[in-house]
């Protein structure tokens, strides 16, 4: 019994320490010490383990429940970034409102020969049903061929009269991949912000003339990890506590570290750009990082998070084989107030579409 009590005490202390170290991830640049950023990825799971430990010790009427409770209290700011149960209320009857959608469409699943048409139709139907004023799309694919003329479909069938498509990759002169922004309101200025450290990731912005005001909308796709099928298999084995492939684990760690380093530079570049924007800012996209990260802190220090202000639950937006992380965001400045944030959990891409309803203040 003494050994079991000692093990229980050590687990409780180690879990609390892990939570406190993970809590530092937003304030420590990955390029200075990347392992803390890695712990930040697991903040939600470490938090959940601490909650379980506190309940366990409470049931046993043991004072040790104080240890995880204190750790959770010290990390409360990041707990609020991770889970939200907000009801901000409806907008004023006479105020202008704007709906913004962000969706990583995984190239409309063009490489899945069996489900491509069904997935593409499902995505287009969802976008049409939401009727957003502005749609930011990452991993957009276009080709001048029937069934792949996606820009034309947005313009002719979905009613988006204005658009900006930045091509990050062109293959065989006909396959075009990149970032797209579609608007029902005029675009009066647009530009790409290229990342020198990445080939396929980038950011764009468009100045949209919305009911007498100009709004700068950023569409962001920060550094991806670029996992292959073998990497996902290794990661699933780790999560399932199966046999661990050490070589595969080291490969995953290297890819995650490289992505952390690249996002570090991309965040610093974008943060400076957003800080100098001449118009009210909306910032949306696939950030490939969790709410307890240097990436998230870089923008939440400047802007408000639509999920935190008007979301429910954990808001997970990743639909891949690994745990359901929240890595897609819509940020906005004080010119707006978010009164609704939705995550559309339809199995169409490896990301879920997110939608924010904003009141113009």
Phi, psi and omega in degrees: 000325179296320179296317180296320178295320178296317179298317179299318179295316180295318178299318181295315180293316181296320179296319179295318178296318179299320179294318181293323178289317177300327180297340181278348187307319181296334185259358180247117179297131181305328181290342178270325178196091190289333180303329178294322177298323179296318177296325178301327177302326184263015185306314183300319183285324176293321177300313180299319179296321177294322176298315179299317180296320179296320178295318179302312182289329176296316179300323180276001179055046182246138183299344184296347178298339181295328185299304178293329180296316179296318179299316180296319180297320180291339180256019191299326179301315180284335172297318179293331175287337187270323182228142183217141174222067186256141171232088188284353180089166184277160179285163175296147186300327184262359183278149177283143178233152182223134178252128181238131177244142172232136187206120169272110189266004178051048179059029182056029177056035187297335182272355176267098187296330184280314188253003185306309185296318181293318180293317179299314179298318179298319179295313180297321178296319179295314179299318179295317183294329180284329177057038182296149176293321182225135179237124176255123184238131175254154184055048178282143179232138178216146177206145180278066182209143182305131181092348180231008180276071190286325176297314180299324181294317178298318185284320187268327187252332183258354173083017177268108187277343185231142181205164173219121179241116177257118182274120176267331181217134174236129184241126180055029175066356182238334180269118185242128181235145177168209181250139180228145176229125180242139184221144173273357180242154186301138172261120185254351178199146181202151181195152175264145173247101185277145176261118182295336183267010183214143179270318188257346181259147183193184175219151174227162171220155176221135174270114186256129178273106186243105174048052174092352179238156176254130182239133175267121182247121177261135172245119192241137169226094182281171191310127176274160179275333179064053174287142170261177181301320180297323179294317179297322179297315178299315181297319178297321178296322178295314180298321181277002182059034177275188179299132185267127175271103186296321179294317178294323179295318178296323178297318178297315181299319179296317181294319179295317180298316179299318179296319177302312182301314183292319179295325177309308180293320182295319178297314180299318179296311183292322180300317178295321180293314180296321182299333182255014180295137183276354183230165172306143191247136165239132184230117186223157174148193180261108184265350177055032178207158186271173180292344177255078186202161175297324179300306182298316182298326180302327182258327180290341174289336182258325191230170177263149181261122184299324179293315181297326183275335187212018183262175179226134176083218181262344174065026182306132183241354179268131185243028180270189184287346178268173183307153188284082180281157169264108182231001177248135188221157167232116177251156180206159181261189188289356176285352183230164169224126180274129178243000174197136176228127182234142171246120183267099187275068175251134187279075184243329181221183174273007171230153171266147175288142175239146183224133176239133173259124188238139174261131178278120187273000000 
